[in-house]
Amino acid sequence: MISRTKMSDSKKDNRNPLFRGLKSLTGNFTPFEIDHLPEKPGELFIRWFEQALQERVPEPHAVTLSTVDHEGRPDARMLILKDVHGESFYFASSMESRKGLQLEQNPYAAITFYWHTLGRQIRLRGTATETGSIEGAEDFRRRPAEARAVAMIGRQSKVLESQQELEHVLDEQRQYLQEHPDAAAPLWRLYALKIDEAEFWQADSGRKHTRVQYRLNKDGRWEQQLLYP
Ligand SMILES: Cc1cc2nc3c(=O)[nH]c(=O)nc-3n(C[C@H](O)[C@H](O)[C@H](O)COP(=O)(O)O)c2cc1C
């Protein structure tokens, strides 16, 4: 006789108790008014970013950057968004880091925001290029002193033998930067992600989320469409 899972067993919640009962997207979110949307996604991004600042979203400029390695395997990490001009989104990192090497081989990238208190997600896709050593040095010099010393070590994403080793090389770079306050890490770069697709996603606690997608046409014009939730 084929043994059947008892009804009571199949109904059992076998999830780790840490996850059971957790809620998501429960806020009383402001509906996304989709009449009179800006022509381009950069304008809507700035509008949403201003609202995130007004609503005191913590670190609204913290963003996930996704890249692809030489085997086509996706990779992702958090970064700070440094600036936005039109449809270009800027972040800074080291050219010799994992992301830097991946972008050199394959410039296609995506950045993703999630502003929990507003129930908003923004997805941006495009092509990232490094903006050159002058812009990189300018960004480097705007960093706080300790962040400059860390970046000055270089070797981002390389294997570190011990914390003591880090303290040692960090001391050397602190000293170097005191003596050379205008120095900049040679491989520090500002990257511009020029987007060709964007999606603005507003949560609805009943899961009837509103999604607006922008896509750049071959003729250079932006087209907008709604997406099913
Ligand atoms: C909130 C947050 C902000 C970060 N900002 C940056 C940044 O602006 N630039 C950067 O290189 N790494 C930043 N990091 C560290 C990266 O997530 C990552 O560890 C590092 O860049 C190495 O990534 P990679 O090995 O993929 O190149 C940040 C991490 C967090 C959590």
The ligand as an SDF file (V2000), in Angstrom:
LIG
                    3D

 31 33  0  0  0  0  0  0  0  0999 V2000
   26.1880   50.1050    3.3840 C   0  0  0  0  0  0  0  0  0  0  0  0
   27.4730   49.7250    2.6990 C   0  0  0  0  0  0  0  0  0  0  0  0
   28.1190   50.6590    1.9120 C   0  0  0  0  0  0  0  0  0  0  0  0
   29.3030   50.3360    1.2400 C   0  0  0  0  0  0  0  0  0  0  0  0
   29.8670   51.2740    0.4130 N   0  0  0  0  0  0  0  0  0  0  0  0
   30.9320   50.9320   -0.3430 C   0  0  0  0  0  0  0  0  0  0  0  0
   31.4400   51.8430   -1.3340 C   0  0  0  0  0  0  0  0  0  0  0  0
   30.9110   52.9560   -1.5250 O   0  0  0  0  0  0  0  0  0  0  0  0
   32.5050   51.4410   -2.0650 N   0  0  0  0  0  0  0  0  0  0  0  0
   33.0940   50.2000   -1.9070 C   0  0  0  0  0  0  0  0  0  0  0  0
   34.0600   49.9040   -2.6060 O   0  0  0  0  0  0  0  0  0  0  0  0
   32.6240   49.3140   -0.9910 N   0  0  0  0  0  0  0  0  0  0  0  0
   31.5560   49.6430   -0.2140 C   0  0  0  0  0  0  0  0  0  0  0  0
   31.0440   48.7440    0.6970 N   0  0  0  0  0  0  0  0  0  0  0  0
   31.6890   47.4030    0.8050 C   0  0  0  0  0  0  0  0  0  0  0  0
   31.2020   46.4910   -0.3280 C   0  0  0  0  0  0  0  0  0  0  0  0
   29.9250   45.9620   -0.0160 O   0  0  0  0  0  0  0  0  0  0  0  0
   32.1580   45.3130   -0.6230 C   0  0  0  0  0  0  0  0  0  0  0  0
   32.4060   44.5940    0.5590 O   0  0  0  0  0  0  0  0  0  0  0  0
   33.4920   45.7600   -1.2170 C   0  0  0  0  0  0  0  0  0  0  0  0
   33.3410   46.8480   -2.1070 O   0  0  0  0  0  0  0  0  0  0  0  0
   34.1570   44.6070   -1.9470 C   0  0  0  0  0  0  0  0  0  0  0  0
   33.2990   44.1420   -2.9540 O   0  0  0  0  0  0  0  0  0  0  0  0
   33.8010   43.1990   -4.1610 P   0  0  0  0  0  0  0  0  0  0  0  0
   34.6570   42.1350   -3.5460 O   0  0  0  0  0  0  0  0  0  0  0  0
   32.5690   42.6410   -4.7830 O   0  0  0  0  0  0  0  0  0  0  0  0
   34.5540   44.0810   -5.1010 O   0  0  0  0  0  0  0  0  0  0  0  0
   29.8700   49.0400    1.3910 C   0  0  0  0  0  0  0  0  0  0  0  0
   29.2170   48.1140    2.1960 C   0  0  0  0  0  0  0  0  0  0  0  0
   28.0350   48.4390    2.8380 C   0  0  0  0  0  0  0  0  0  0  0  0
   27.3320   47.3920    3.6580 C   0  0  0  0  0  0  0  0  0  0  0  0
  1  2  1  0
  2  3  1  0
  2 30  2  0
  3  4  2  0
  4  5  1  0
  4 28  1  0
  5  6  2  0
  6  7  1  0
  6 13  1  0
  7  8  2  0
  7  9  1  0
  9 10  1  0
 10 11  2  0
 10 12  1  0
 12 13  2  0
 13 14  1  0
 14 15  1  0
 14 28  1  0
 15 16  1  0
 16 17  1  0
 16 18  1  0
 18 19  1  0
 18 20  1  0
 20 21  1  0
 20 22  1  0
 22 23  1  0
 23 24  1  0
 24 25  2  0
 24 26  1  0
 24 27  1  0
 28 29  2  0
 29 30  1  0
 30 31  1  0
M  END
$$$$
